[in-house]
């Protein structure tokens, strides 16, 4: 029997990696009931490579104008199986891992099953320094195996490390089709639409964390990595989204909804982190404009002092989240993160 999973493969000019991706996942793709390939106007032969390299009897090839999340939404809307797996090119998941995640979803009636990926650099070297909220949540509890119900502390951890995605990588998750089809990915957050999705929709989801590592995530530079304007826009928009979502969670009773005390503390944290980020971007722009001459700028030193003050305030607010509703480990790594951003 084939697995009741629709695999979505989104591509755009992916010819350099699509061959390896199809080879690595050949057995897994063959085991799934449906493959939806959605291409965004590739001109390098990607469409033909998938057509010949994925001889699946239920391969459907769709086209959609360029746009990461609009293309994902278009493909997911076409899925017919009970579960959806998004197989982004370069990111790997084993057949055994997918089968075990499917078993977890079916046994627990989960809307989302999350697993922590291992990070690989483009050279193939394992990268050990990156952590997403799901990694921190598992590490704080000492969990390395088994199934675990995601709770409010995972959501809190996500807010404290936004715009990191609570889920980690979508390519290490399995979604119930009806749930994700009714909740498309936001399309106006540049490359952080999946993060925005997690802050919007996870509080009311039944989310199960599969603690074992069964997938890899390829760390590759995004097109906007060096664009300060886009990076700042993602940060501001994600923070504004969280600020708009948090008050409404007090009226809900979802498994991942923070308590009223935590929500109040998180609102203070969002405010202080927003001020900190504005000062950081102003200081960065000034250094870029003045180069080494920034050390003679009185304004630059004023910004540095303000940054130090706001770092302390943000850490204090993060700690207040931790004590707002009893013991929690959510804020343990915030100081390390903010210091890394200096």
Secondary structure in CASP SS format (residue, H / E / C, confidence):
PFRMAT SS
TARGET T0000
AUTHOR 0000-0000-0000
METHOD secondary structure of the structure
MODEL  1
X C 1.00
X C 1.00
X E 1.00
X E 1.00
X E 1.00
X E 1.00
X E 1.00
X E 1.00
X E 1.00
X E 1.00
X E 1.00
X C 1.00
X C 1.00
X C 1.00
X H 1.00
X H 1.00
X H 1.00
X H 1.00
X H 1.00
X H 1.00
X H 1.00
X H 1.00
X H 1.00
X H 1.00
X C 1.00
X H 1.00
X H 1.00
X H 1.00
X H 1.00
X H 1.00
X H 1.00
X E 1.00
X E 1.00
X E 1.00
X E 1.00
X E 1.00
X E 1.00
X E 1.00
X E 1.00
X C 1.00
X C 1.00
X C 1.00
X C 1.00
X C 1.00
X C 1.00
X H 1.00
X H 1.00
X H 1.00
X H 1.00
X H 1.00
X H 1.00
X H 1.00
X H 1.00
X C 1.00
X C 1.00
X C 1.00
X C 1.00
X C 1.00
X E 1.00
X E 1.00
X E 1.00
X E 1.00
X E 1.00
X C 1.00
X C 1.00
X C 1.00
X C 1.00
X H 1.00
X H 1.00
X H 1.00
X H 1.00
X H 1.00
X H 1.00
X H 1.00
X H 1.00
X H 1.00
X H 1.00
X C 1.00
X C 1.00
X C 1.00
X C 1.00
X C 1.00
X E 1.00
X E 1.00
X E 1.00
X E 1.00
X C 1.00
X C 1.00
X C 1.00
X C 1.00
X C 1.00
X E 1.00
X E 1.00
X C 1.00
X H 1.00
X H 1.00
X H 1.00
X H 1.00
X H 1.00
X H 1.00
X H 1.00
X H 1.00
X H 1.00
X H 1.00
X H 1.00
X H 1.00
X H 1.00
X H 1.00
X C 1.00
X C 1.00
X C 1.00
X E 1.00
X E 1.00
X E 1.00
X E 1.00
X C 1.00
X C 1.00
X E 1.00
X E 1.00
X E 1.00
X E 1.00
X C 1.00
X C 1.00
X C 1.00
X C 1.00
X E 1.00
X E 1.00
X C 1.00
X C 1.00
X C 1.00
X C 1.00
X C 1.00
X H 1.00
X H 1.00
X H 1.00
X H 1.00
X H 1.00
X H 1.00
X H 1.00
X H 1.00
X H 1.00
X C 1.00
X C 1.00
X C 1.00
X C 1.00
X C 1.00
X E 1.00
X E 1.00
X E 1.00
X C 1.00
X C 1.00
X H 1.00
X H 1.00
X H 1.00
X H 1.00
X H 1.00
X H 1.00
X H 1.00
X H 1.00
X H 1.00
X C 1.00
X C 1.00
X C 1.00
X C 1.00
X C 1.00
X C 1.00
X C 1.00
X C 1.00
X C 1.00
X H 1.00
X H 1.00
X H 1.00
X E 1.00
X E 1.00
X E 1.00
X E 1.00
X H 1.00
X H 1.00
X H 1.00
X H 1.00
X H 1.00
X C 1.00
X C 1.00
X C 1.00
X C 1.00
X C 1.00
X C 1.00
X C 1.00
X C 1.00
X H 1.00
X H 1.00
X H 1.00
X H 1.00
X H 1.00
X H 1.00
X H 1.00
X H 1.00
X H 1.00
X H 1.00
X H 1.00
X H 1.00
X H 1.00
X H 1.00
X H 1.00
X C 1.00
X C 1.00
X E 1.00
X E 1.00
X E 1.00
X E 1.00
X C 1.00
X C 1.00
X C 1.00
X C 1.00
X E 1.00
X E 1.00
X E 1.00
X E 1.00
X E 1.00
X C 1.00
X C 1.00
X C 1.00
X C 1.00
X C 1.00
X C 1.00
X C 1.00
X C 1.00
X H 1.00
X H 1.00
X H 1.00
X H 1.00
X H 1.00
X H 1.00
X H 1.00
X H 1.00
X H 1.00
X H 1.00
X H 1.00
X H 1.00
X H 1.00
X H 1.00
X H 1.00
X H 1.00
X H 1.00
X H 1.00
X H 1.00
X H 1.00
X H 1.00
X H 1.00
X C 1.00
X C 1.00
X C 1.00
X C 1.00
X C 1.00
X C 1.00
X C 1.00
X C 1.00
X C 1.00
X C 1.00
X H 1.00
X H 1.00
X H 1.00
X H 1.00
X H 1.00
X H 1.00
X H 1.00
X H 1.00
X H 1.00
X H 1.00
X H 1.00
X H 1.00
X H 1.00
X H 1.00
X H 1.00
X H 1.00
X H 1.00
X H 1.00
X H 1.00
X H 1.00
X H 1.00
X H 1.00
X H 1.00
X H 1.00
X H 1.00
X H 1.00
X H 1.00
X H 1.00
X H 1.00
X H 1.00
X H 1.00
X H 1.00
X H 1.00
X H 1.00
X H 1.00
X H 1.00
X H 1.00
X C 1.00
X H 1.00
X H 1.00
X H 1.00
X H 1.00
X H 1.00
X H 1.00
X H 1.00
X H 1.00
X H 1.00
X H 1.00
X H 1.00
X H 1.00
X H 1.00
X H 1.00
X H 1.00
X H 1.00
X H 1.00
X H 1.00
X H 1.00
X H 1.00
X H 1.00
X H 1.00
X H 1.00
X H 1.00
X H 1.00
X H 1.00
X C 1.00
X C 1.00
X C 1.00
X C 1.00
X C 1.00
X C 1.00
X C 1.00
X C 1.00
X C 1.00
X C 1.00
X H 1.00
X H 1.00
X H 1.00
X H 1.00
X H 1.00
X H 1.00
X H 1.00
X C 1.00
X C 1.00
END
